[in-house]
Amino acid sequence: MTSRALLIEMAAAARAAVADPARITTVGAGSQPRFELFHAASSLCSQKVRTVLHEKALPYRSNDMRILSTMEDGALVPAEHYSPAYIRLRLVAARELNREYVSGYSGRTSVDSEGFDPCVVPLLVDYDTGRVIADSQRICIYLDGVSRTPVQLVPDAPDARVQVLRQAGIVDRIANGALLYGFHPDADLRPDALKASMQTVYDYKVMALERLIADNADQPELVAAYRAKIVKESGGKKVSRDPVFQRTAREQTKQLLLDLERDLAAGSFAFVNGHPFSLADVFWGVNLVRLNYLGLPSMWEALPHVARYADALARRLSLCKEAVQASIGSMPHSRYMDALADCRAAATA
């Protein structure tokens, strides 16, 4: 537990990395909410957390960070979530997690299987308990435990809880990083503007991190964090055009969708099967929207239960706002999102 005064100071320093004050807002009622979220509109894991906050009707201070390093007028502009102040705040969460740093690249983001990435979003600050929490799944479960109203996303009943957490864990195994950043050897249906930005994304990441190492050479904690991130991003670059790696990522995703079709057909867990809306629905909803954005809805063309599920999830008000609309507003235009663009008109609470 960290003192409230210290958390306020550290969060303010991290917040200062957000260049545009318009991206620092308060969501919900109250000028000094209990929670503060560091996230990005386009970030898949951030979308999960924001969807839970929406479902739980929890107010929070929102810091929408730029998470890609860019070259502007010949000058490198590091991603905002690489700032030393943000990393220091994230390392508070790392001490609670007690996980080794990420040491390679798989395309997945789960802390449990991949290790702790010190340079990513989202990150949650809870001023009432003095805790800083990393990893989207842990954040979502934590927020669900704060209040049981207006919706409980992780059931108390043992069997139902196991099913919901099992599905959330399955979604965590999807290689979303590989699908977003990787150049697919067959039909690469990502938006052209996205593919163009991915030509240099890893180079700019590593350049920014190397500069931050040089600028903070006297701070070993920061240097270790940045070096771990370089290892991960260098690994990502090596496989970004590897046909075997990229095909494997797709095949694994297809298999998980086949498994989902089986589970849905069996009537398990999902709100479309009459079960209460849950964390499993949140996670699958965000991920199916992302696969749709990447031009991969063909993966469930022959899976009628998944197709019905994806359609119903996109019309859930929280997912419409925090996944569909957030993706449309923060990422290059994808024609595959056009059919979902009017989800608000058909959205349900």
Secondary structure, DSSP 4 states (H G I P E B T S, - for coil): ---HHHHHHHHHHHHTT-S-GGGEEEESS-SS-SEEEEE-TT-HHHHHHHHHHHHHT--EEEEE---S-EEETTEEE--GGGSHHHHHHHHHHHHHHT-PBP-S--S---HHHH-B-TT-S-EEEETTTTEEEESHHHHHHHHHHH---S--SS-SSHHHHHHHHHHHHHHHTS-HHHHHHS--SS---S-HHHHHHHTTHHHHHHHHHHHHHHHTTT-HHHHHHHHHHHHHHHHHHHHTT-HHHHHHHHHHHHHHHHHHHHHHHTT-S-GGGTSPP-HHHHHHHHHHHHHHHTT-GGGGTT-HHHHHHHHHHHTBHHHIIIIIIHHHHHS---GGGGGGTTHHHH-B-
